Amino acid sequence: MTKRTTQKILLVAGVLALGLPGCGSTPVSAELVDARDVVNQAVRGPANELEPDEVRRADRTLARAERAPDGSAEERHFAYLADRQARIAIAHAETARTQQALEADQERYQEDLEETAVDQSQQLEARQDELARTREALEDVRAELSERGEQLDERTEELQAREQELSARVDELMQAREARAAAEQRAAQAMNELREMAEIREEQEQWVITLNGEVLFETGESELRGTATRRLRAVAEALNQSEDTSIVIEGHTDSRGSDADNRELSRARAAAVRDFLVAHEVDSSRVEIIGRGEAEPVADNDTPEGRANNRRVEIHVERAS
Amino acid sequence: MKPVTWIIAGALLGAGCGGAAAPTATRTEARSSLRSAEAVGAEQAPRASYYLELAREQAQQGDEWVEDGKMDRARLAYERAAADAELAIALANHAEARGEAEQVREHIQDMREQHL
């Protein structure tokens, strides 16, 4: 390099030095001050981690501004760009963080939803189980009710049948009672009619018809006299008015003769009366005979009149109740 | 001094002072960024709209310098316009993301009240 050439370069450098603003004591531009601040924020903030390329770009641009002469247009220009690039990095980082936070929220919500879904599903299952149990119980109750209903129907039918039966029985009893009352009335009437021919005694539970032995039998005999038949027929007729009552025929004698003979005779006479009555439609099953002999006198055996009264046949007729 | 020396000195002194070709690519880039910023709704987002406005002014300045033949200055203005527009886009996107996040949170809150 020649001396002239060196002089020329120095001249050009001098011209350049004069032409460049901020040279020497010129302060840095406000844009650079602002840019340093913003880039510093980006470097120290979350943008450095989230948007490292953009932060580096801003940093490089800031370095270009720093390299430019203080206060120069070049410095202001690159400071301006660095400021914007740093702000972009910060904005992108904030956006990313917002999205991350949102995703976290959504994820938490999703987890909660799933948990809730599981809970609800379990609850639903439990309720379904409970419902099924309730249904079964209800079915049992229904079946029981149905069975009870059937039983009740059966019982009702039974009761109705019984009621009808009872009603029929009551009717029967009423009829029977009426029939008895009628029979009793007929018997009473017959007995009254019989009073003309025989002595009738009315006791609590029985009628007692007393027929004089003289009228019915020869002395010592047990065959009926022919004259006895009219009276005995009347007796038979009266007895047939009350068909179901029991009849006891008792033979009695006076005290003459031996006891044994008298008992025999009294029994034979009672039997003769029974046979006649049976022959005249009195039911034989109703009739019982007893030979009392001389054991139950009704009068004095020392007089002829008394003895006559003691010789007798008594017919005891049960009264219809 | 040789003529070539004056040419170098002139070029250094006259940096950004016309003579160069119009900064078409830079201008196209700036305009494209501006349109994108408008498209993402930077006008409606308070902080974004401020930088959108700056971008428009820088672009306008660039256009004026092109007319004045100050191509280098114009190029730098377009670069600043592009940077402002990019920042407006980032801020608009951020505002939108925050709005969406807010909506989703409200929705989640509603859903929680209803179902949880």
Interface residues (C-beta under 8 A of the other chain):
Chain A: K8 L11 V12 V15 L16 G19 A73 H77 Y80 L81 R84 Q85 R87 I88 A91 H92 E94 T95 T98 Q99 A101 L102 D105 Q106 Y109 D112 L113 T116
Chain B: M1 T5 I8 A9 L12 L13 G16 Y51 L76 E79 R80 A83 D84 E86 L87 A90 L91 N93 H94 A97 R98 E100 A101 V104 R105 I108 M111 R112 H115 L116
